[in-house]
Amino acid sequence: MATKNKIPSLQSLNYSSYLNNDGLIDETLCKKIGVYAIFNKDKHIQFIGYSRDIYLSLKQHLVRQPDNCYWLKFEIIDHPNRSILEEIKMDWISQYENCILKNREYEAFWTQPIDAKIQMTEEDRTIYANSDEISQVKLLKKIARQVQNNIEKCLLNRGSNVEIRFNPKLKEKGLLDLK
């Protein structure tokens, strides 16, 4: 457990598999407060974050970045304290020369809803631009469902059995996020 004065170095923590042998995220992290680091298949750091529910955050990250979520290190704290969480996160980031961890645009790929609109073809953009509002919503939902199908296939190929449900209201805006 981390305290204000004792921050564990990221290198001192053991790697945990992102998905266990059953294809699930460790449910003991459910409702646990802490800081976590995510690593790709080759154990290269990809993201450092903190959460009041590590399990839910890991689930979101898996959906948003399935090809980059293979290994995990984490530190749980007893009470929600934003300054301690931020201090640990910044300390861990400082242990890496990888400036991508400090890039806000890169961080958005891990923390913001998936924008399915970027998958629109030129033909889709033309149809969207020349459509009424109802037709635009239908097109955005169609594209969001296509992106959702791709994510679900990727997760299946990873051996994931994590139950996911996307927020249907966001699909109308061309966004995907877990409900």
C-alpha positions as CSV (number, residue, x, y, z in Angstrom):
1,M,0.0,0.0,0.0
2,A,1.3,3.4,-1.0
3,T,1.3,6.3,1.5
4,K,2.2,9.9,1.0
5,N,5.8,9.3,1.8
6,K,6.4,5.8,0.4
7,I,5.8,5.5,-3.3
8,P,6.8,2.1,-4.7
9,S,8.9,2.3,-7.9
10,L,7.1,0.8,-10.9
11,Q,10.1,-1.5,-11.6
12,S,9.7,-3.0,-8.1
13,L,6.2,-4.2,-8.8
14,N,5.4,-7.6,-10.4
15,Y,3.7,-8.0,-13.8
16,S,0.2,-9.4,-13.8
17,S,-1.4,-10.7,-16.9
18,Y,-4.1,-8.3,-18.1
19,L,-6.4,-11.3,-18.8
20,N,-6.3,-14.4,-16.7
21,N,-6.5,-18.0,-18.0
22,D,-10.3,-17.6,-18.2
23,G,-10.0,-14.5,-20.4
24,L,-11.1,-12.2,-17.6
25,I,-9.7,-9.2,-15.8
26,D,-8.8,-9.9,-12.2
27,E,-12.1,-9.3,-10.4
28,T,-10.3,-8.6,-7.1
29,L,-9.5,-5.2,-8.6
30,C,-13.2,-4.4,-8.7
31,K,-13.9,-1.2,-6.7
32,K,-10.2,-0.9,-5.7
33,I,-8.7,2.5,-5.7
34,G,-5.2,2.9,-7.1
35,V,-2.6,3.6,-9.8
36,Y,-1.9,1.2,-12.6
37,A,0.4,0.8,-15.6
38,I,-0.5,-1.0,-18.8
39,F,2.1,-2.8,-20.9
40,N,1.9,-4.3,-24.4
41,K,2.8,-7.9,-25.3
42,D,6.5,-7.1,-25.2
43,K,6.2,-5.5,-21.8
44,H,6.7,-2.0,-23.1
45,I,4.9,0.7,-21.1
46,Q,1.8,2.0,-22.9
47,F,-0.3,3.9,-20.3
48,I,-0.3,5.0,-16.6
49,G,-3.5,6.0,-15.0
50,Y,-5.4,6.0,-11.7
51,S,-8.9,5.2,-10.8
52,R,-11.5,4.8,-8.0
53,D,-12.4,1.4,-9.6
54,I,-9.3,-0.1,-11.3
55,Y,-11.4,-3.0,-12.7
56,L,-13.8,-0.7,-14.6
57,S,-11.0,1.4,-15.9
58,L,-9.1,-1.7,-17.1
59,K,-12.2,-2.9,-18.9
60,Q,-12.6,0.5,-20.7
61,H,-8.9,0.4,-21.7
62,L,-9.2,-3.1,-23.0
63,V,-12.0,-2.1,-25.3
64,R,-10.2,1.1,-26.4
65,Q,-6.7,-0.4,-26.9
66,P,-7.1,-4.2,-27.1
67,D,-3.7,-4.7,-28.9
68,N,-1.8,-2.8,-26.1
69,C,-3.3,-4.4,-23.0
70,Y,-1.3,-7.5,-22.1
71,W,0.5,-6.8,-18.9
72,L,-0.3,-4.8,-15.8
73,K,1.3,-3.4,-12.7
74,F,-0.7,-1.7,-10.0
75,E,-0.6,-0.2,-6.5
76,I,-3.8,0.0,-4.4
77,I,-4.4,2.6,-1.8
78,D,-6.9,2.5,1.0
79,H,-8.7,5.8,0.6
80,P,-9.4,8.0,-2.4
81,N,-6.9,10.8,-2.3
82,R,-6.4,12.5,-5.7
83,S,-3.1,14.1,-4.6
84,I,-1.5,10.7,-3.6
85,L,-2.8,9.1,-6.8
86,E,-1.5,11.9,-9.0
87,E,1.9,11.9,-7.1
88,I,2.3,8.1,-7.7
89,K,1.3,8.5,-11.4
90,M,3.7,11.3,-12.0
91,D,6.5,9.5,-10.1
92,W,6.0,6.4,-12.3
93,I,5.9,8.5,-15.5
94,S,9.2,10.1,-14.5
95,Q,10.8,6.7,-14.3
96,Y,10.4,6.4,-18.1
97,E,12.0,8.5,-20.8
98,N,9.0,7.7,-23.0
99,C,7.5,11.1,-23.6
100,I,4.3,9.5,-25.1
101,L,3.1,9.0,-21.6
102,K,3.0,12.8,-21.2
103,N,1.2,13.4,-24.5
104,R,-2.5,14.5,-23.9
105,E,-3.6,13.4,-27.4
106,Y,-2.2,9.9,-26.8
107,E,-3.8,9.7,-23.4
108,A,-7.2,10.5,-25.0
109,F,-7.0,7.2,-26.9
110,W,-7.0,5.5,-23.6
111,T,-9.5,7.7,-21.7
112,Q,-12.0,9.1,-24.1
113,P,-14.9,7.3,-26.0
114,I,-13.9,5.8,-29.3
115,D,-14.8,8.1,-32.2
116,A,-16.2,5.8,-34.8
117,K,-16.6,8.8,-37.2
118,I,-12.9,8.6,-38.1
119,Q,-13.6,5.3,-39.8
120,M,-16.0,7.0,-42.2
121,T,-15.1,6.6,-45.9
122,E,-15.3,9.5,-48.3
123,E,-18.6,8.1,-49.5
124,D,-19.9,8.0,-46.0
125,R,-18.8,11.6,-45.5
126,T,-20.6,12.7,-48.7
127,I,-23.8,10.8,-47.7
128,Y,-23.6,12.3,-44.2
129,A,-23.1,15.9,-45.5
130,N,-26.1,15.5,-47.8
131,S,-28.5,13.9,-45.4
132,D,-31.2,15.1,-43.0
133,E,-30.6,14.7,-39.2
134,I,-32.4,11.3,-38.9
135,S,-30.4,9.8,-41.8
136,Q,-27.2,11.2,-40.3
137,V,-28.0,9.5,-36.9
138,K,-28.7,6.2,-38.7
139,L,-25.4,6.4,-40.6
140,L,-23.4,7.2,-37.4
141,K,-25.1,4.3,-35.6
142,K,-24.2,2.0,-38.6
143,I,-20.6,3.0,-38.5
144,A,-20.4,2.7,-34.7
145,R,-21.8,-0.8,-35.0
146,Q,-19.1,-1.7,-37.6
147,V,-16.4,-0.4,-35.3
148,Q,-18.0,-2.3,-32.4
149,N,-17.9,-5.5,-34.4
150,N,-14.2,-5.0,-35.1
151,I,-13.5,-4.5,-31.4
152,E,-15.5,-7.5,-30.5
153,K,-13.6,-9.7,-33.0
154,C,-10.3,-8.4,-31.8
155,L,-11.2,-9.2,-28.2
156,L,-12.4,-12.6,-29.2
157,N,-9.1,-13.2,-31.0
158,R,-7.3,-12.1,-27.7
159,G,-9.2,-14.8,-25.8
160,S,-11.2,-12.2,-23.9
161,N,-14.3,-13.3,-22.1
162,V,-14.9,-9.9,-20.5
163,E,-18.6,-9.0,-20.8
164,I,-18.9,-5.7,-22.6
165,R,-22.0,-3.5,-23.3
166,F,-21.7,-0.3,-25.2
167,N,-23.8,2.7,-24.4
168,P,-26.5,2.8,-27.2
169,K,-27.1,6.5,-26.9
170,L,-23.6,7.4,-27.7
171,K,-23.7,5.4,-31.0
172,E,-26.1,8.0,-32.3
173,K,-23.2,10.5,-32.0
174,G,-20.8,8.0,-33.6
175,L,-19.1,7.3,-30.3
176,L,-18.5,4.0,-28.5
177,D,-18.1,3.7,-24.7
178,L,-19.0,1.1,-22.3
179,K,-22.2,1.4,-20.3
